[in-house]
Amino acid sequence: METVSQVLDSIDDVGRDPRRGGYSRPVYSAAELDLRSWFIEQAQRRGLDVETDRNGAIWAWWGSPSSSGPQALVTGSHLDSVPGGGAFDGPLGVASALAAVDKLRARGITAGEGGARPLAVTAFPEEEGSRFGVACLGSRLMSGAIDADRARSLTDADGITFAEAAARHGLDPQHLGADPQAIDRVGQFVELHVEQGRGQIDLGPAGGAENSVAIGTSILGHGRWKFTVRGQGNHAGTTLMSDRADPMVAAAQVVLAVQRVAAGRDDARATIGRLQPLPGGTNVIASAVEMWMDVRHPDDSVTAALVETIHGKAQIAAANEGCTVTLTEESYSNTVHLDAGLQSRLHDLLPQAPSLATGAGHDAGVLAAVVPSAMLFVRNPTGISHSPEEWVERDDADAGADALADVLEGLL
């Protein structure tokens, strides 16, 4: 029986990014496709029946789902990454689910037989939104949380639409969207994920076994917005400073405004993580600057107020430079409180596990609107994520897989 770390070691070289460090595995890239093939091979080695649904999520079934039988218990996560991300964000949950299947079999547990619930391990596509801009796109599509026409029209940096990318990889773009039959098969969803902050570190001394695994309580409300600042493109050498309408100068002031506004509100987080000048030449005054902003707060009304305040400051900054600015919401998720009954059951099964809220978005947060959903977090000793410094100790990874197996056994 392989450990979680041994399962992950088999994909250690997939998608390594020599420039950024870490891993870059955007959905339907060569790296992410390799991981999809890896997952299918790992599932089939375990005798699981594999299918890909209309939205590109992969399901590995232990026991056949049936409309007349009990709803399935589902676990899993995602395989894609942010640019230059860590090794554990997503794949840890998938590898732990596969290891948990091995552990259940070793315990003599069966799924989908004699009236028992089937069990599925799933991998959702485009959880990070790093290619098409909308996080948790696969689970949003399946649950109907995003309009299918809007999803089809999403474009990547090269102008390829999600519909085109889906078609290239065997999906019918016309069938993208809400999948009530898939939802009806799911009775409960439990997602294991690397913890992406200092939550477990701050609960107690490093190395304390009682903090290796935590039970999720809630997911912070968060959204993504795009600023477009427009000015006058011109020659950097011939245009006097007094004659410029430079959107880059206005954009720099917006970046500072985002930091100052968020810093002035307890529990707020706001970030400009990507900025793109057009046309992007060193000796060219930009004609426009596009910026993407992430804003989060436990109170959804506060999140809205933060965005409104930042937008107002952006309008002033743009006007002062002779520019204009527009703001477009690309995605938004309200604060999610994970299923209380399922949390209680997990605490019964894992009595030493602490409770932990998270500021990171997850497929479990999307699915929570349509099926009872829960999360397990595995300690990250660095407290850093979306970065090559993200880490999980081997002992903690094993503890996570053991905890997941205990939970699945208790819920089957």
PAPA-944535 format. One line per 10 residues: their letters; for each residue x, y, z of C-alpha. Coordinates in steps of 0.1 Angstrom, whole numbers, plus 5000, padded with zeros to 4 digits. Example, Ala and Ser with C-alpha at 12.3 -4.5 7.8 and 13.67 -1.06 7.14 Angstrom:
<sites>
AS	5123/4955/5078 | 5137/4989/5071
</sites>
This chain:
<sites>
METVSQVLDS	5000/5000/5000 | 5014/5034/4989 | 5016/5064/5013 | 5002/5097/5002 | 5037/5110/4997 | 5046/5081/4975 | 5015/5087/4954 | 5025/5124/4950 | 5061/5115/4943 | 5049/5100/4910
IDDVGRDPRR	5039/5135/4897 | 5067/5154/4912 | 5081/5165/4879 | 5047/5173/4862 | 5043/5210/4854 | 5074/5223/4872 | 5079/5260/4863 | 5116/5269/4858 | 5109/5306/4857 | 5085/5311/4886
GGYSRPVYSA	5095/5280/4907 | 5069/5256/4919 | 5043/5243/4895 | 5021/5258/4867 | 4993/5235/4858 | 4965/5255/4842 | 4934/5236/4831 | 4939/5217/4798 | 4976/5225/4797 | 5000/5197/4789
AELDLRSWFI	5008/5194/4826 | 4972/5193/4837 | 4963/5168/4810 | 4992/5146/4822 | 4978/5148/4858 | 4943/5138/4845 | 4959/5108/4828 | 4978/5100/4860 | 4946/5102/4880 | 4927/5079/4856
EQAQRRGLDV	4956/5054/4857 | 4958/5054/4895 | 4920/5049/4898 | 4919/5021/4873 | 4948/5004/4891 | 4925/5003/4921 | 4897/4988/4901 | 4876/5020/4901 | 4853/5028/4872 | 4863/5061/4856
ETDRNGAIWA	4841/5085/4837 | 4843/5122/4827 | 4812/5142/4830 | 4798/5169/4806 | 4818/5197/4824 | 4852/5179/4824 | 4852/5166/4860 | 4866/5131/4864 | 4848/5106/4886 | 4863/5073/4898
WWGSPSSSGP	4836/5050/4912 | 4838/5023/4937 | 4804/5008/4933 | 4780/5019/4905 | 4758/5049/4911 | 4721/5042/4907 | 4691/5065/4906 | 4672/5039/4927 | 4701/5032/4952 | 4716/5052/4980
QALVTGSHLD	4733/5084/4971 | 4771/5083/4969 | 4797/5095/4993 | 4822/5116/4973 | 4856/5129/4981 | 4884/5145/4960 | 4897/5179/4950 | 4914/5194/4919 | 4946/5190/4898 | 4951/5224/4883
SVPGGGAFDG	4973/5251/4900 | 4979/5288/4901 | 5010/5300/4882 | 5041/5290/4903 | 5020/5272/4929 | 5029/5246/4954 | 5029/5208/4951 | 4999/5202/4975 | 4971/5226/4966 | 4946/5202/4950
PLGVASALAA	4967/5171/4943 | 4970/5164/4980 | 4932/5159/4982 | 4932/5136/4952 | 4962/5115/4963 | 4948/5113/4999 | 4914/5101/4985 | 4932/5073/4965 | 4952/5064/4996 | 4920/5063/5017
VDKLRARGIT	4905/5038/4992 | 4935/5016/4998 | 4931/5019/5036 | 4894/5011/5035 | 4900/4980/5014 | 4927/4969/5039 | 4902/4973/5067 | 4877/4951/5048 | 4853/4979/5040 | 4833/4977/5008
AGEGGARPLA	4813/5003/4989 | 4784/5000/4966 | 4777/4963/4975 | 4748/4948/4994 | 4730/4980/4996 | 4760/5000/5008 | 4766/5035/4994 | 4789/5038/4964 | 4820/5059/4969 | 4835/5082/4943
VTAFPEEEGS	4868/5101/4940 | 4865/5131/4918 | 4888/5158/4903 | 4872/5190/4894 | 4886/5212/4865 | 4897/5248/4867 | 4894/5252/4905 | 4920/5280/4906 | 4906/5299/4877 | 4941/5306/4865
RFGVACLGSR	4934/5301/4829 | 4898/5313/4823 | 4894/5337/4853 | 4866/5320/4872 | 4875/5299/4902 | 4858/5265/4908 | 4845/5266/4872 | 4838/5228/4870 | 4818/5227/4902 | 4801/5260/4894
LMSGAIDADR	4790/5245/4861 | 4778/5212/4875 | 4758/5229/4903 | 4744/5257/4880 | 4762/5284/4899 | 4774/5300/4867 | 4755/5305/4835 | 4766/5281/4808 | 4767/5307/4781 | 4789/5329/4802
ARSLTDADGI	4812/5300/4809 | 4814/5291/4772 | 4825/5326/4763 | 4853/5329/4790 | 4886/5335/4773 | 4922/5328/4783 | 4952/5351/4777 | 4955/5338/4741 | 4919/5345/4732 | 4908/5308/4734
TFAEAAARHG	4873/5304/4747 | 4865/5278/4773 | 4841/5263/4748 | 4869/5259/4723 | 4892/5244/4749 | 4865/5220/4761 | 4858/5209/4725 | 4895/5202/4719 | 4895/5178/4748 | 4864/5158/4740
LDPQHLGADP	4836/5177/4756 | 4805/5190/4738 | 4804/5228/4745 | 4766/5227/4741 | 4763/5203/4770 | 4783/5224/4794 | 4763/5235/4824 | 4740/5224/4852 | 4740/5187/4856 | 4712/5177/4880
QAIDRVGQFV	4717/5140/4874 | 4753/5143/4886 | 4742/5163/4917 | 4714/5138/4924 | 4740/5110/4927 | 4759/5128/4955 | 4747/5124/4990 | 4777/5141/5008 | 4810/5156/4996 | 4841/5157/5018
ELHVEQGRGQ	4872/5175/5004 | 4906/5172/5020 | 4930/5201/5012 | 4963/5215/5024 | 4957/5243/5048 | 4966/5275/5030 | 4975/5298/5059 | 4987/5298/5095 | 4954/5285/5111 | 4968/5251/5122
IDLGPAGGAE	5002/5265/5131 | 4986/5291/5154 | 4965/5265/5172 | 4995/5250/5189 | 5032/5241/5188 | 5046/5228/5156 | 5047/5190/5155 | 5017/5185/5177 | 4999/5155/5164 | 4965/5168/5175
NSVAIGTSIL	4968/5197/5150 | 4978/5176/5119 | 4942/5176/5107 | 4915/5202/5112 | 4878/5202/5103 | 4865/5231/5082 | 4838/5253/5094 | 4834/5281/5069 | 4848/5296/5037 | 4854/5334/5035
GHGRWKFTVR	4833/5353/5010 | 4854/5364/4981 | 4853/5376/4946 | 4873/5387/4916 | 4870/5420/4898 | 4887/5435/4867 | 4898/5471/4865 | 4905/5486/4830 | 4922/5520/4831 | 4923/5537/4797
GQGNHAGTTL	4945/5566/4787 | 4964/5577/4756 | 4991/5555/4742 | 5021/5574/4730 | 5058/5576/4725 | 5078/5574/4757 | 5106/5597/4743 | 5086/5624/4725 | 5057/5630/4749 | 5063/5655/4777
MSDRADPMVA	5053/5645/4812 | 5028/5673/4812 | 5011/5661/4780 | 5005/5625/4792 | 4973/5606/4800 | 4992/5576/4814 | 4970/5548/4827 | 5000/5531/4844 | 5003/5560/4868 | 4966/5558/4876
AAQVVLAVQR	4969/5520/4880 | 4998/5524/4904 | 4976/5546/4926 | 4948/5520/4924 | 4971/5493/4937 | 4980/5515/4967 | 4944/5523/4973 | 4935/5486/4974 | 4961/5480/5001 | 4951/5511/5022
VAAGRDDARA	4914/5504/5021 | 4917/5468/5031 | 4943/5475/5058 | 4918/5499/5073 | 4891/5472/5079 | 4894/5444/5103 | 4895/5409/5087 | 4895/5424/5051 | 4919/5411/5025 | 4923/5428/4991
TIGRLQPLPG	4949/5421/4964 | 4959/5432/4930 | 4976/5400/4918 | 4978/5405/4881 | 4985/5437/4860 | 4988/5439/4823 | 4997/5470/4804 | 4986/5473/4767 | 5005/5472/4744 | 5033/5464/4769
GTNVIASAVE	5064/5480/4753 | 5093/5494/4774 | 5094/5526/4753 | 5056/5529/4750 | 5032/5549/4772 | 5004/5523/4777 | 4970/5530/4761 | 4953/5508/4788 | 4961/5488/4819 | 4941/5458/4830
MWMDVRHPDD	4943/5447/4866 | 4926/5419/4885 | 4916/5424/4921 | 4907/5398/4948 | 4886/5410/4978 | 4876/5389/5008 | 4857/5394/5041 | 4835/5373/5064 | 4807/5398/5060 | 4794/5399/5024
SVTAALVETI	4781/5434/5029 | 4815/5446/5040 | 4831/5430/5009 | 4806/5449/4987 | 4814/5482/5006 | 4852/5476/5002 | 4848/5471/4964 | 4826/5503/4962 | 4852/5523/4981 | 4881/5511/4961
HGKAQIAAAN	4862/5518/4928 | 4855/5554/4939 | 4892/5559/4947 | 4901/5544/4913 | 4878/5568/4895 | 4895/5597/4912 | 4930/5584/4905 | 4921/5579/4868 | 4905/5613/4864 | 4935/5630/4880
EGCTVTLTEE	4957/5615/4852 | 4932/5623/4824 | 4922/5586/4821 | 4890/5566/4826 | 4884/5534/4846 | 4858/5506/4844 | 4852/5479/4869 | 4838/5444/4860 | 4829/5417/4884 | 4842/5383/4871
SYSNTVHLDA	4831/5361/4900 | 4817/5362/4935 | 4810/5337/4962 | 4792/5345/4995 | 4806/5334/5028 | 4798/5297/5031 | 4791/5279/5064 | 4797/5242/5058 | 4770/5217/5067 | 4766/5218/5105
GLQSRLHDLL	4753/5182/5108 | 4782/5169/5087 | 4807/5189/5108 | 4793/5174/5140 | 4796/5139/5125 | 4832/5145/5115 | 4840/5157/5151 | 4825/5124/5164 | 4848/5105/5141 | 4878/5127/5147
PQAPSLATGA	4874/5139/5183 | 4909/5155/5186 | 4906/5175/5154 | 4901/5213/5159 | 4877/5234/5140 | 4891/5259/5114 | 4877/5285/5091 | 4895/5293/5059 | 4900/5323/5037 | 4906/5302/5006
GHDAGVLAAV	4879/5292/4981 | 4872/5255/4974 | 4849/5233/4953 | 4833/5222/4986 | 4822/5258/4991 | 4804/5258/4958 | 4789/5223/4962 | 4777/5233/4997 | 4747/5251/4981 | 4734/5218/4966
VPSAMLFVRN	4748/5189/4987 | 4760/5186/5023 | 4797/5193/5022 | 4826/5192/5046 | 4863/5199/5046 | 4894/5185/5062 | 4926/5205/5063 | 4961/5191/5066 | 4987/5212/5084 | 5011/5233/5063
PTGISHSPEE	5042/5241/5085 | 5052/5271/5064 | 5018/5288/5066 | 5024/5297/5029 | 5004/5287/4999 | 5000/5296/4962 | 5038/5296/4963 | 5066/5271/4960 | 5071/5273/4998 | 5038/5255/5004
WVERDDADAG	5045/5223/5022 | 5031/5192/5040 | 5052/5169/5061 | 5050/5132/5052 | 5037/5123/5087 | 5009/5149/5084 | 5000/5137/5049 | 4996/5102/5063 | 4976/5115/5092 | 4953/5133/5067
ADALADVLEG	4948/5101/5047 | 4940/5082/5079 | 4916/5108/5090 | 4899/5108/5056 | 4896/5070/5057 | 4881/5072/5091 | 4855/5098/5080 | 4846/5078/5048 | 4843/5046/5068 | 4820/5064/5093
LL	4798/5079/5066 | 4795/5049/5043
</sites>
